[in-house]
Amino acid sequence: MTKFESFPIANRWKPADPEKLQLYSFPTPNGVKISIALEELGLPYEAHLADIIEDDQKTSEFLSLNPNGKIPTIIDPDGPGGEPIGIFESGAILLYLAEKTDKLIPADPVGRLECIQWLFFQMAGIGPMFGQYGHFYKFMADKLKDPYPIERYENETRRLLGVLDDRLTGRTWIMDDEYTIADIATFPWVRTVRDFYEAGDAVGLDDFTYVTAWLERCVERPASQKGLTIPPRP
Ligand SMILES: N[C@@H](CCC(=O)N[C@@H](CS)C(=O)NCC(=O)O)C(=O)O
């Protein structure tokens, strides 16, 4: 049995090198978390474009790996016990990669938990709230009869930026001097508010001076520069 025989997704997006980790993604804030982490770690991988504009993520092959029908997903041919493993949910993938390599996560148990806590803060707070904000602010503003959805998510986005700003006060990275999966999970979403939703002024991003300085530090890392464009848009 080949390593990928039990993964229908690999029939649609065929691995060129079955020894490499396979990433199925699109360059959105959730997708680039994984390419950025893989670039930081220097793990060999192949990136396949699952085009969410074309609904690739709703095909039976994609759903066989992620029943939730969303990018990103991975297959690591060298999973636990040397067996291949498929994983979905960007936070779970980041944690898996950090634990597999013992990198991008603090080694001490308390720091590790603190890092996981901030990872979950992104997954449960920043990602869903910023995402809803962008939906209403960028894509639905013309159609809304009521200002409530934009107000609600704008206020929540601002509040969450305040929490992040407090955390980053006097710190280089979310986990002090250690760059971790918590930073990698979070900065693409802040960048999206500024650059894709073009909502920096609306949320008062410049008032969050620790966040904006940290965002620049994150973005200018060579792994970020590369990972932010993987896989390339069609
Ligand atoms: N909680 C999920 C969210 C994934 C997600 O929302 N992915 C979006 C792109 S950023 C997607 O696949 N959208 C297409 C769709 O919903 O059909 C994760 O972090 O992996």
The ligand as an SDF file (V2000), in Angstrom:
LIG
                    3D

 20 19  0  0  0  0  0  0  0  0999 V2000
  -11.2180   27.2670   11.5770 N   0  0  0  0  0  0  0  0  0  0  0  0
  -10.7730   26.9530   10.2440 C   0  0  0  0  0  0  0  0  0  0  0  0
  -11.2770   28.0070    9.2940 C   0  0  0  0  0  0  0  0  0  0  0  0
  -10.8630   27.7200    7.8780 C   0  0  0  0  0  0  0  0  0  0  0  0
  -11.5130   28.7080    6.8960 C   0  0  0  0  0  0  0  0  0  0  0  0
  -12.4130   29.4710    7.2600 O   0  0  0  0  0  0  0  0  0  0  0  0
  -11.0330   28.6810    5.6580 N   0  0  0  0  0  0  0  0  0  0  0  0
  -11.6050   29.5500    4.6590 C   0  0  0  0  0  0  0  0  0  0  0  0
  -10.5280   30.3800    3.9970 C   0  0  0  0  0  0  0  0  0  0  0  0
   -9.7360   31.4730    5.1490 S   0  0  0  0  0  0  0  0  0  0  0  0
  -12.2810   28.7130    3.5890 C   0  0  0  0  0  0  0  0  0  0  0  0
  -11.8860   27.6040    3.3030 O   0  0  0  0  0  0  0  0  0  0  0  0
  -13.3440   29.2660    2.9980 N   0  0  0  0  0  0  0  0  0  0  0  0
  -14.1070   28.6270    1.9690 C   0  0  0  0  0  0  0  0  0  0  0  0
  -15.4510   28.1500    2.4450 C   0  0  0  0  0  0  0  0  0  0  0  0
  -15.8330   28.4520    3.5720 O   0  0  0  0  0  0  0  0  0  0  0  0
  -16.1080   27.4870    1.6610 O   0  0  0  0  0  0  0  0  0  0  0  0
   -9.2440   26.8820   10.2230 C   0  0  0  0  0  0  0  0  0  0  0  0
   -8.6360   27.7160   10.8980 O   0  0  0  0  0  0  0  0  0  0  0  0
   -8.6790   26.0130    9.5440 O   0  0  0  0  0  0  0  0  0  0  0  0
  1  2  1  0
  2  3  1  0
  2 18  1  0
  3  4  1  0
  4  5  1  0
  5  6  2  0
  5  7  1  0
  7  8  1  0
  8  9  1  0
  8 11  1  0
  9 10  1  0
 11 12  2  0
 11 13  1  0
 13 14  1  0
 14 15  1  0
 15 16  2  0
 15 17  1  0
 18 19  2  0
 18 20  1  0
M  END
$$$$
